[in-house]
Amino acid sequence: MRKRTVLSLVVALSMTLLSVPAFATNGDNIIGVGTLSRSMGGVGVAAPQDAITAVFGNPAAMCYIPCETSEVDFAGTVFDPKIKTQVTTAVPGGSASANSTGAPYAFPAIGIYTPITPDWRFGLAAYGVSGLGVDYKDSDLRNLSATFSTFPPPAAPPLPGMDIKTDFQIMKFAPNIAYRILPNLSVGAALQVNWASLDLGSGSAHNFGVGTQVGVSYKPVDRLSLGVTYQSPQAHEFKRVYNFNDPSMVRFGLLTVDNARDTLTLEQPQQVVIGAAYDIIPGKLLAEVNGKWLNWGGAEGYKDFDWEDQYVVAVGVQGKPVDWLALRMGYNYGNNPVKEHNGWNPFGSRKLQGTPVNNFFYEYFRIVGFPAIVENHITAGAGINITKKVSVNVGYMHAFAKTIKEASAAAPGVGTVRLESQLSEDSYEFGLNIMF
């Protein structure tokens, strides 16, 4: 009865995720879910330290928390990104800079683990996993709309949306099952049900998606743990989300225009994660390293915006100087997936999922609207056992500032258009773990 009550509570609380924005750091994915994983650089595929990390990191590895007990975890993250941009042209009054506005964002993660039999285990988690956005509404970028309306022909209507606002987020609800084949070998699988939202300043569009994650966990020797997991691509179609082919685009040589909002498909990429963890001092000092491949270059939407595949390395350490205290630290590096373009024609056009789009607006959306560019992260955290079955955890992450710059070819009447964005991030983690 108690386990059913806790499970019902987790399901109910997970619904709160549907109204909470999330932000990201490996492309538009967060580096890890839950306070413990994020405090250790996002590791957890080989030796997860709590139920949330086990479900998110590797569904086969749930037995790394005590197998004879059940556990429920609650975690919260306060995320504080700092984003700024600069647009420069040779047109008088055609340059502007702005800081993205908005208060820090808070979002939860919830997970549960329970044994079914000595060899079968069930887990469930709900969490925000992906998202990014900027808010330049009512900033100095608005002045660019009037300035760019002077581009030939002079009678063309003003350009819309220069003071851009974007908001993209994905929440996951993930039940999973694990089976221990041998004492040192287990397999697992998770069904991932996604709720996604995209707002490009013309109203939000929502969509559900479904995917799977499978994993293997293996301990060749007592102190060494290995893990590997694969996640399938998961597509989301956002209908009538933005009019990329606006009538004002006539001035840029687009002869076919309409007043209808267009559909944009964004596909979360397939990914593979491998990891190894070693108990340097059993029960006292643990180190884990993970390697991750995210196939942004093959994912619908991201490949249209010319993202490349991302390779992530994460390293985490946990030490327990005394039984009631855990100290954690980590490092995470993922190459910036957003390619820089230079020499593009600001009056030219291209196709975006079948819709003709002006080159300037295409680059503006890529660089100003979705600057998912940070690469280096450091993390730290601590946990205190209040009792043998209850612990509280805190953590911190900093993503160092990263800048992306690109410039167009010189064009009559406008010269060279230069686009620049910078992103840095801080987050603060809080968690509660209860075993029963």
C-alpha positions, 0 to 999 in steps of 0.5 A, a space after each residue: 500500500 505504501 509503495 502504491 501511495 508513493 507511486 501515485 504521488 510521483 505520477 501526480 507531481 510529475 504533471 507539474 513539469 508540463 508548465 515549467 520551462 527548462 534550459 540546457 547545456 549539451 546542445 539543447 539537452 541538460 547535462 544530467 537529471 537530478 542533484 547527484 548526477 548534475 553535481 558530478 558533471 552529468 555522469 551516471 550511466 555506469 554507477 548511478 547514485 539515486 533513482 532519478 539518475 538510474 532511470 535517466 542515465 541507464 535503465 539497466 543500472 537500477 540495482 546500484 541503489 540498494 536492491 532490497 529497498 525502494 527509493 523515491 527522489 525529489 529534485 529541483 533546479 534553479 537555472 539562470 542563463 545569461 544571454 546577450 547578442 549583437 547585430 552590426 551592419 553598415 546601415 546607419 542605425 542598423 546595429 543593436 545589442 541586447 541582453 535576454 531578459 527573464 528571471 531564473 527558471 525553476 524545474 523539478 525532477 521526480 524518480 522512484 525505484 522499487 524491486 519486483 522480485 530479486 531479479 526484476 526492478 521497476 523505475 519511473 521518473 519525470 523530468 525536464 530534459 531539453 530546452 532553450 530560449 531567448 527573450 529580446 522583446 522590447 529591446 533595442 533589436 526592435 529598432 532593426 525592424 524599421 531600419 531593415 525596412 529601408 532595404 530595396 525596394 523602399 516601399 516594402 513593409 517593415 520586417 517583423 520579429 527582430 526583437 525575437 522571443 523563443 521558448 523550446 522545452 521538452 518534458 519526459 515521463 519515463 517508466 522503465 524495467 530492469 532484469 538481472 540476467 547474472 549477478 554481475 550483468 543486467 539489462 533494462 529498457 524505458 519507454 519515454 513519453 515526451 511533451 514538447 512546446 515551441 514558441 517563436 513569438 507567434 504563440 506556442 505549439 505543443 506536441 507529444 512524442 514517444 521514444 525508447 531507451 535501452 541499456 546494459 550494466 556489467 561488473 567485470 570485477 567488484 570495484 569496476 562498473 561498466 554501462 552503455 545505453 542507447 536512446 532512439 530519435 524522438 520527433 515533435 511536429 509543431 504545427 502553425 508555429 511561425 510564418 517563415 515565408 512572410 509577405 515582407 520577404 518579397 524584398 528579398 527575392 522570394 516570389 511565393 509568399 503567404 500569410 499562413 503559419 508554417 510547421 516546424 519539426 524538431 527531432 531529439 537526436 539518437 544518442 549513445 552513452 558509454 561509461 565506466 566507474 571505479 570504487 577507488 576506496 570502496 564505499 569512500 571514493 568513487 570516480 566515473 567517466 562517461 562518453 556521449 554521442 548526440 546525432 544532431 547532424 542527422 536529426 530533423 530540424 537541427 540538421 536543417 539549421 546546420 547543427 553537427 554531431 556533438 561529442 560529450 565527455 563527463 567526469 565525476 567524483 564522489 567522496 565520503 570522508 564520513 558515513 553521513 557526508 558525501 562530497 561531489 565534483 565534476 566536469 562536462 565538455 561538449 563541443 558546440 554543435 551550432 556551425 558558424 556560417 560566413 559569406 552568406 548573401 543577406 538578400 538570398 534565400 533557402 528552403 527550411 523544411 520546404 518553406 522558402 526563407 530569407 538567408 538573413 532570417 535563417 541565420 538570425 534564428 540560428 545565432 540569435 534565437 537558439 544559441 545552444 553553444 556552451 561547451 565547458 561546465 564545472 560542477 560541485 555538490 554535497 549530500 548529508 544523511 539525515 537518517 539512514 534512509 533520508 538524505 538531502 543534497 545540494 549542487 551547483 553548475 557553471 557553464 563558462 561563457 561561449 561566443 558564436 560570431 558570423 558575418 555575411 558577404 558584403 551586399 549593396 546598401 547594407 554592407 556586411 551583416 555581423 551576428 554575435 551571441 554569447 551564452 553562460 549558465 549557472 544552476 543551483 540544485 536541491 534534492 531529497 532522497 527517501 528509502 523505504 
